[in-house]
Amino acid sequence: MPDTSVLLTTEGTIATLTLNIPERHNSLAGPQIDLIRQYLDQIEANPELRVLIVTGAGEKTFCSGAALDELGSGSISGELFADMTDHLAALPIPTICAFNGSAYGGGSEIGLACDFRIGINGMRLFVPPARIGLCYPVNGIQRFVTTLGINTAKRLLIASEEFDAQELKNVGYLTHLVERDQLQDTVRHLAERIAGYAPLAVKAMKNICNHSALGDLNLDAANAIAQHCNNSEDLKEGFRSVSEKRKPVFHGR
């Protein structure tokens, strides 16, 4: 029987990765982490894909992080989970996290590894490692600090505060906040809009933004990426579409 605990579907240029274990609050054990990494490899290898949506099944929980029973037994490590989120963050195409419910522990980091985070009113989020004596993986801590700033990172990681949806929007964790019945349309609209843009330019600006945030931007490499976009057929098509008053058709070259 195929493993349906994580699902990958594609529709045109948009892929959707769904955590599909709602009865377990979409917590991730070793097989699910391995499956996600395999799917991320497939997504990265597919030149037709332009946007990835990450979401969960059910209406209560997006993801409760790594399975605590496997962490406690040593079957999986926090570093294995963090390697998976590093892989997600490094995808060249834009990523959208669609929170179908609350997020806990590593589930909050999956969201941070995405470029956009669309939450729903009523969701909550907290990170519990300090409550059980666990130090969160180092690269995960770095992601919290880089994305949210040190004060919010300390509130989440050290004080293990619980945030509601509006607080998550206020501190910059959520990029968008909607009602539950607006989530699907909001996510689809954003994904389709980004997928319609020039993929070379989108990937280039994501790459430059991410390296700038990490403080390891190589200016020569960044300028080369930008110049590649500015010499592309996509840019010529963009200018033509403006003069011809039509929607551009980009091919990523």
C-alpha positions as CSV (number, residue, x, y, z in Angstrom):
1,M,0.0,0.0,0.0
2,P,1.3,3.5,-0.8
3,D,2.1,5.8,2.1
4,T,-0.6,8.4,2.2
5,S,0.7,10.1,5.4
6,V,2.2,12.9,3.2
7,L,0.6,13.7,-0.1
8,L,2.1,15.6,-3.1
9,T,-0.2,16.8,-5.8
10,T,0.4,19.1,-8.8
11,E,-1.9,21.4,-10.7
12,G,-0.2,23.1,-13.6
13,T,2.8,25.0,-12.2
14,I,1.7,24.7,-8.6
15,A,2.5,21.8,-6.3
16,T,0.8,21.1,-2.9
17,L,2.4,19.1,-0.1
18,T,-0.2,18.0,2.5
19,L,0.6,16.5,5.9
20,N,-2.1,13.9,6.1
21,I,-2.2,12.4,9.6
22,P,-4.9,14.5,11.3
23,E,-5.6,11.9,13.9
24,R,-2.0,12.4,15.1
25,H,-2.1,16.2,14.7
26,N,0.1,15.8,11.7
27,S,3.1,15.0,13.8
28,L,6.0,13.7,11.8
29,A,7.9,10.5,12.5
30,G,10.9,9.2,10.6
31,P,8.9,7.8,7.6
32,Q,7.1,11.1,7.1
33,I,10.3,13.1,7.3
34,D,11.9,10.9,4.8
35,L,8.9,11.1,2.5
36,I,8.9,14.9,2.7
37,R,12.5,15.0,1.7
38,Q,11.9,12.7,-1.3
39,Y,9.0,15.0,-2.4
40,L,11.2,18.1,-2.0
41,D,13.8,16.4,-4.3
42,Q,11.1,15.8,-6.9
43,I,9.8,19.3,-6.7
44,E,13.3,20.8,-7.1
45,A,14.0,18.5,-10.1
46,N,10.8,19.6,-11.9
47,P,11.4,22.7,-14.0
48,E,7.7,23.2,-14.6
49,L,6.8,23.9,-11.0
50,R,6.8,27.6,-9.9
51,V,5.2,27.6,-6.5
52,L,4.8,25.1,-3.6
53,I,2.0,25.2,-1.1
54,V,2.5,23.4,2.2
55,T,-0.6,22.6,4.3
56,G,-2.2,20.0,6.6
57,A,-5.2,17.8,6.6
58,G,-8.0,18.4,9.2
59,E,-9.3,21.5,10.9
60,K,-7.4,21.4,14.2
61,T,-3.7,21.2,13.6
62,F,-1.4,22.1,10.8
63,C,1.5,20.2,12.3
64,S,2.6,19.4,15.9
65,G,6.3,18.9,14.8
66,A,8.4,15.8,15.3
67,A,6.7,12.8,16.9
68,L,7.7,13.1,20.6
69,D,7.6,9.3,21.2
70,E,10.3,8.9,18.5
71,L,12.3,11.8,19.8
72,G,12.2,10.4,23.3
73,S,13.2,6.9,22.1
74,G,16.0,8.2,19.9
75,S,14.4,6.8,16.8
76,I,14.7,10.3,15.2
77,S,16.7,13.4,16.1
78,G,15.8,17.0,16.1
79,E,18.6,17.5,13.6
80,L,16.9,15.1,11.1
81,F,13.8,17.3,11.3
82,A,15.9,20.5,11.0
83,D,17.6,19.1,7.9
84,M,14.2,18.7,6.4
85,T,13.2,22.3,7.1
86,D,16.6,23.4,5.7
87,H,15.8,21.6,2.5
88,L,12.3,23.3,2.4
89,A,13.8,26.7,3.0
90,A,16.4,26.2,0.3
91,L,13.9,25.4,-2.5
92,P,14.5,27.9,-5.3
93,I,10.8,28.4,-6.0
94,P,8.5,30.4,-3.7
95,T,6.7,28.5,-0.9
96,I,3.5,29.2,0.8
97,C,2.5,27.7,4.2
98,A,-1.3,27.5,4.5
99,F,-2.2,27.0,8.1
100,N,-5.3,24.8,8.3
101,G,-5.0,24.9,12.1
102,S,-2.6,25.4,15.0
103,A,1.1,24.7,14.9
104,Y,3.4,23.4,17.7
105,G,7.1,22.8,18.0
106,G,8.7,21.9,14.7
107,G,5.4,22.6,12.9
108,S,6.1,26.3,13.6
109,E,9.5,25.9,11.9
110,I,8.0,24.4,8.8
111,G,6.1,27.6,8.5
112,L,9.2,29.7,9.0
113,A,10.9,27.7,6.3
114,C,8.3,29.0,3.8
115,D,8.4,32.4,2.1
116,F,4.7,33.2,2.9
117,R,2.6,32.1,5.9
118,I,-1.1,32.4,5.6
119,G,-2.9,31.8,9.0
120,I,-6.5,31.6,10.1
121,N,-8.3,33.3,13.0
122,G,-8.5,30.8,15.9
123,M,-5.1,29.2,15.3
124,R,-2.5,29.1,18.1
125,L,1.2,28.4,18.1
126,F,3.8,27.5,20.7
127,V,7.2,25.8,20.8
128,P,7.6,23.4,23.8
129,P,11.2,22.1,24.0
130,A,12.1,24.2,27.0
131,R,9.1,22.6,28.9
132,I,10.6,19.1,28.5
133,G,14.3,19.9,28.7
134,L,15.2,19.8,25.1
135,C,17.4,22.3,23.3
136,Y,15.9,23.1,19.9
137,P,18.3,22.3,17.0
138,V,20.8,25.1,16.3
139,N,19.9,25.7,12.7
140,G,16.2,25.9,13.7
141,I,17.1,28.5,16.4
142,Q,18.9,30.5,13.8
143,R,15.8,30.4,11.5
144,F,13.6,31.8,14.4
145,V,16.1,34.6,15.1
146,T,16.7,35.5,11.4
147,T,13.0,35.6,10.5
148,L,11.4,36.9,13.6
149,G,14.2,38.8,15.5
150,I,15.8,37.8,18.7
151,N,13.1,39.1,21.1
152,T,10.3,37.2,19.5
153,A,12.6,34.1,19.1
154,K,13.3,34.2,22.8
155,R,9.6,34.5,23.7
156,L,8.8,31.5,21.6
157,L,11.8,29.3,22.4
158,I,12.9,30.3,26.0
159,A,9.7,31.5,27.5
160,S,7.6,29.0,25.4
161,E,4.8,31.6,25.1
162,E,1.6,30.7,23.3
163,F,0.6,33.1,20.6
164,D,-2.8,33.5,19.1
165,A,-3.4,34.4,15.4
166,Q,-3.4,38.1,15.8
167,E,-0.3,38.1,17.9
168,L,1.4,35.9,15.2
169,K,0.4,38.5,12.6
170,N,1.6,41.4,14.9
171,V,5.1,39.9,15.4
172,G,5.6,39.1,11.7
173,Y,5.2,35.4,11.9
174,L,2.1,35.4,9.7
175,T,2.3,37.3,6.5
176,H,-1.4,37.0,6.0
177,L,-4.3,36.4,8.3
178,V,-7.8,35.4,7.1
179,E,-10.9,33.6,8.2
180,R,-11.0,29.8,7.8
181,D,-13.4,30.0,4.9
182,Q,-11.2,32.4,3.1
183,L,-8.0,30.3,3.4
184,Q,-8.2,28.2,0.2
185,D,-9.1,31.2,-2.0
186,T,-6.4,33.4,-0.5
187,V,-3.7,30.7,-0.9
188,R,-4.8,29.9,-4.4
189,H,-4.9,33.5,-5.5
190,L,-1.4,34.2,-4.1
191,A,0.0,31.0,-5.6
192,E,-1.5,31.7,-9.1
193,R,-0.3,35.3,-9.0
194,I,3.3,34.3,-8.2
195,A,3.2,31.4,-10.7
196,G,2.3,33.9,-13.4
197,Y,5.4,36.1,-12.8
198,A,8.7,35.6,-14.5
199,P,10.3,32.5,-12.8
200,L,13.9,33.6,-13.3
201,A,13.3,36.9,-11.6
202,V,11.2,35.4,-8.8
203,K,13.9,32.8,-8.1
204,A,16.7,35.4,-8.3
205,M,15.0,37.7,-5.8
206,K,14.2,34.9,-3.4
207,N,17.8,33.8,-3.5
208,I,19.1,37.3,-2.9
209,C,16.6,38.1,-0.2
210,N,17.4,34.9,1.7
211,H,21.2,35.3,1.6
212,S,20.8,39.0,2.6
213,A,18.8,37.9,5.6
214,L,21.5,35.4,6.6
215,G,24.3,37.9,6.1
216,D,26.1,35.7,3.7
217,L,25.3,37.5,0.4
218,N,28.0,37.2,-2.3
219,L,27.6,40.4,-4.2
220,D,29.4,39.1,-7.3
221,A,27.2,36.0,-7.4
222,A,24.0,38.1,-6.7
223,N,24.9,40.6,-9.5
224,A,25.5,37.7,-11.9
225,I,22.0,36.2,-11.1
226,A,20.4,39.6,-11.6
227,Q,22.2,40.1,-14.9
228,H,21.1,36.7,-16.1
229,C,17.4,37.8,-15.5
230,N,18.0,41.2,-17.2
231,N,19.4,39.4,-20.3
232,S,16.6,36.8,-20.5
233,E,13.9,36.2,-23.0
234,D,11.4,36.5,-20.2
235,L,12.4,40.2,-19.7
236,K,11.9,40.8,-23.5
237,E,8.5,39.1,-23.3
238,G,7.6,41.3,-20.3
239,F,8.4,44.5,-22.2
240,R,6.5,43.2,-25.3
241,S,3.4,42.3,-23.2
242,V,3.3,45.9,-21.8
243,S,3.6,47.5,-25.3
244,E,1.0,45.0,-26.7
245,K,-1.3,45.4,-23.7
246,R,-1.6,41.7,-22.9
247,K,-0.7,39.2,-20.3
248,P,2.9,38.0,-20.5
249,V,3.8,34.4,-21.1
250,F,7.0,33.5,-19.3
251,H,9.0,30.4,-20.0
252,G,11.9,30.7,-17.5
253,R,14.6,31.5,-20.0
